[in-house]
Amino acid sequence: MLKKIFSLITALLILSSCGYTPMFSKNFENDYIIKIKDFKGDNDLNNFIRQKINRVIDNDKNDVKIFEISFVTSYSKEIQTKDKSSKVKQYSLIANANFTIENNGTVEKVVFNEKSIMSKLSDDFEESNYEKSFKDNVSQIFVNKLTMFLSRIK
């Protein structure tokens, strides 16, 4: 027990003084602006992505790269497993986002996919909320991947 406490305190002391700062914090400066041209697909996923892009990017900068982005999203909920009485036990949740990025006449395409398995819930309302939270979390992953991709473009 004493070893666990000692190792926990040691780990906290080492990690607290390493100078780690989150990449997507307010201190992180992007050298680009994102303008959303067009979006199609799943409405919930599109709204979450738009909100998160607007939260990450400061559009009041001058002399920076401007990326015009179009994206198409898709979401599907497929039956993964059934029991002996043909009742659904698990679903497979699949979200895709295809981004088309335009910058100075060049066009690049990038595709992001995420998949998760959800157990069948007894209440349809809870299941709907779970799916909505999955879309919210996946949209954050997509935006993080997109900003990392954009930061690497010269």
Long-range contacts (C-beta under 8 A, 24 or more apart in sequence): 24-56, 24-144, 24-147, 30-56, 30-57, 30-58, 30-64, 30-147, 30-150, 30-151, 31-64, 31-65, 31-151, 32-57, 32-64, 32-65, 32-66, 32-67, 32-150, 32-151, 33-57, 33-58, 33-59, 33-61, 33-64, 33-65, 33-66, 33-67, 34-59, 34-67, 34-69, 34-150, 35-59, 35-66, 35-67, 35-68, 35-69, 36-68, 36-69, 36-70, 36-71, 37-68, 37-69, 37-70, 37-102, 38-70, 38-71, 39-70, 39-71, 39-72, 39-73, 40-71, 40-72, 40-73, 41-71, 41-72, 41-73, 41-74, 41-75, 42-73, 42-74, 42-75, 42-95, 42-135, 44-75, 44-132, 44-135, 45-73, 45-75, 45-95, 45-97, 45-135, 45-138, 45-139, 46-71, 46-73, 48-135, 48-136, 48-139, 48-140, 49-73, 49-97, 49-139, 49-142, 49-143, 51-139, 52-139, 52-140, 52-143, 53-143, 53-146, 56-143, 56-147, 57-147, 65-103, 65-104, 65-153, 66-103, 67-101, 67-102, 67-103, 67-150, 67-153, 68-101, 68-102, 68-103, 69-99, 69-100, 69-101, 69-102, 69-146, 70-99, 70-100, 70-102, 71-97, 71-98, 71-99, 71-100, 72-97, 72-98, 73-97, 73-98, 75-135, 77-118, 77-131, 80-117, 87-120, 88-120, 89-119, 89-120, 90-117, 90-118, 90-119, 90-120, 91-117, 91-118, 91-119, 91-120, 92-116, 92-117, 92-118, 93-117, 93-118, 93-131, 93-134, 95-134, 95-135, 95-138, 95-142, 97-142, 99-146, 101-149, 101-150, 101-153, 103-153, 108-153, 110-146, 110-149, 112-141, 112-142, 112-145, 112-146, 114-138, 114-141, 114-142
